[in-house]
Amino acid sequence: MKDTVKAIGMAALVGGCFGLVGHALMLAFAMTPAYTEGATMPLVLISLGLIGAVLFLCGIYPKLEEIGGMGAILPFSGLSSAIAGMTFGSGKAQGSAGKGIAAPLVHIFLKAIVPALVVCCAIAAVMKFAGFGGVNAAPYPPAGVAVTMLGPPNGPEGPPAGIPVGIEPISFLWSFISVAVISAVVQAVFMLRTFKMGTFFLGLIVLGGILTPFGIMKMAVQFGGGGVEMLIIDAGEAMVATFYALLSGHPVPFLSLLGVIVFIFILGIGAGLIKLAMDARKGQASED
């Protein structure tokens, strides 16, 4: 029981810290021209992917995952680190970066990302053509937090081009608390039953998509700001919202999201291959 409570507490602590990082990145990019061009969130997610890949190469991210569990795995940095780990692990098992190294990566892409995308697109189609639920298009602040709107929304349909940013210190507190709570809950569920990584990512993304038309993800983002938006679960909302925008005649957000996902995979694969090369060089040096 003590170990369970400790694991959940550490997941909350590590996840909350990543929530602060996500919110800080969103605020930083919101102060640039990327905000009005609708590129803030893609840049935040790409930055998190880079953080995950670099920390994996330094051997830090695997330790964060050991300490913080879901708190380190739920952010997009966890996705790039997981892909890097799978690439590195497959390469070690194969003895080289041969054909066998692609098998687990193809598995997680086909068994998790593609099915999640299909389900979320179907949800968006139902929302659009059956009038079920709705996609938030107007600026909304984290609860009780003053917000500076640094750019205009796209229009009446689809996600906003600019993301409302809470600039008061309390907005960071909300990000920390929101991500900490989500990480703790997911950690508790994960400890009840061990899931394969592909199944785990699929379930989280689909859950985010299912919660979107009921406004639950919107409420989570209202409280957590950039901290919540950088979680894997919010990828489901992003898929629904951007495909909804595509159906409304705005394809750029959806294509940007696909580009971010592909880039995260490329980052992870590259980090895994570099780690393999570093490991091989280290082994050769020790033999000499």
Secondary structure by P-SEA (a helix, b strand, c coil): caaaaaaaaaaaaaaaaaaaaaaaaaaaaaacccccccaaaaaaaaaaaaaaaaaaaaccaaaaaaaccccccccaaaaaaaaaaaaaaaaaaacccccccaaaaaaaaaacaaaaaaaaaaaaaaaaccccccccccccccccbbbbbccccccccccccbbbbbccaaaaaaaaaaaaaaaaaaaaaaaaccccaaaaaaaaaaaaaaacccaaaaaaaaaccccccccccaaaaaaaaaaaaaaaccaaaaaaaaaaaaaaaaaaaaaaaaaaaaaaaaaaaaac
